[in-house]
């Protein structure tokens, strides 16, 4: 029974990364001007890492650096679009962003 605990912890940690990723991007849509999408994402990652020491803040911030500001803005714009094709593109970009943060697990 104790053999399953590490797997459960990894799954739980992976879900936390996914939750942070999704929350960070969705919060970006609410704040695209001041202080800017990158700063909002950084603040969210830092706050989540402080609240949950299992998260690798450095890695997640490094993964965020792989995305340009226009990439992050495009995700939020596409997800909030009424156009289904744009939403699908936004979801694919969000999946890529989430995978990049989750790789830090």
C-alpha positions as CSV (number, residue, x, y, z in Angstrom):
1,X,0.0,0.0,0.0
2,X,2.9,2.4,0.7
3,X,4.1,1.7,-2.9
4,X,1.2,3.7,-4.3
5,X,1.8,6.8,-2.2
6,X,4.7,8.1,-4.3
7,X,2.6,7.7,-7.4
8,X,-0.3,9.4,-5.8
9,X,2.0,12.3,-4.7
10,X,3.3,12.6,-8.3
11,X,-0.2,12.7,-9.7
12,X,-1.3,15.2,-7.1
13,X,1.8,17.3,-7.8
14,X,1.2,17.1,-11.6
15,X,-2.4,18.3,-11.0
16,X,-1.1,21.2,-9.0
17,X,1.2,22.2,-11.9
18,X,-1.7,21.9,-14.3
19,X,-3.9,24.0,-12.0
20,X,-1.3,26.7,-11.7
21,X,-0.8,26.7,-15.4
22,X,-4.5,27.0,-16.2
23,X,-5.1,29.6,-13.4
24,X,-2.1,31.7,-14.6
25,X,-3.3,31.8,-18.2
26,X,-7.0,32.5,-17.3
27,X,-6.0,35.2,-14.9
28,X,-4.0,36.8,-17.7
29,X,-7.1,37.4,-19.6
30,X,-8.4,39.5,-16.8
31,X,-5.3,41.7,-16.7
32,X,-3.7,42.3,-20.1
33,X,-2.5,45.9,-19.5
34,X,-1.0,46.9,-16.2
35,X,1.1,45.2,-15.0
36,X,1.2,43.1,-18.1
37,X,0.6,39.4,-18.9
38,X,4.1,38.2,-18.1
39,X,4.2,40.0,-14.7
40,X,0.8,38.6,-13.8
41,X,1.9,35.0,-14.7
42,X,5.1,35.5,-12.7
43,X,3.2,36.7,-9.7
44,X,0.8,33.8,-9.8
45,X,3.6,31.3,-10.1
46,X,5.5,32.8,-7.2
47,X,2.5,32.9,-5.0
48,X,1.6,29.3,-5.8
49,X,5.1,28.2,-5.2
50,X,5.2,30.0,-1.9
51,X,1.9,28.4,-0.8
52,X,3.1,25.0,-2.1
53,X,6.8,24.2,-1.6
54,X,6.5,21.1,-3.8
55,X,6.3,23.4,-6.9
56,X,9.6,24.2,-8.6
57,X,9.3,27.9,-8.9
58,X,12.6,28.4,-10.8
59,X,11.7,25.8,-13.4
60,X,8.2,27.2,-13.9
61,X,9.5,30.7,-14.3
62,X,12.0,29.4,-16.8
63,X,9.2,27.7,-18.7
64,X,7.3,30.9,-18.7
65,X,10.3,32.6,-20.3
66,X,10.0,30.3,-23.3
67,X,6.7,32.1,-24.1
68,X,6.7,35.7,-25.5
69,X,4.3,38.3,-24.2
70,X,2.4,38.1,-27.5
71,X,2.2,34.3,-27.1
72,X,0.6,34.7,-23.7
73,X,-1.8,37.5,-25.0
74,X,-2.8,35.3,-27.9
75,X,-3.8,32.5,-25.6
76,X,-6.1,34.7,-23.7
77,X,-7.5,36.4,-26.8
78,X,-8.1,33.1,-28.6
79,X,-9.7,31.5,-25.6
80,X,-12.1,34.4,-25.1
81,X,-12.9,34.6,-28.9
82,X,-16.4,33.8,-30.1
83,X,-14.7,32.0,-33.1
84,X,-14.5,28.3,-32.5
85,X,-11.4,27.9,-34.6
86,X,-9.7,30.6,-32.5
87,X,-10.8,28.9,-29.3
88,X,-9.4,25.6,-30.6
89,X,-6.0,27.4,-31.3
90,X,-6.1,29.0,-27.9
91,X,-6.8,25.7,-26.2
92,X,-3.9,24.1,-28.1
93,X,-1.6,26.9,-27.1
94,X,-2.9,26.6,-23.5
95,X,-2.1,22.9,-23.6
96,X,1.4,23.7,-24.7
97,X,1.8,26.2,-21.9
98,X,0.4,23.8,-19.4
99,X,2.8,21.0,-20.6
100,X,5.8,23.3,-20.3
101,X,4.9,24.1,-16.7
102,X,4.0,20.5,-15.9
103,X,7.4,19.4,-17.2
104,X,8.9,21.1,-14.1
105,X,7.4,18.3,-12.0
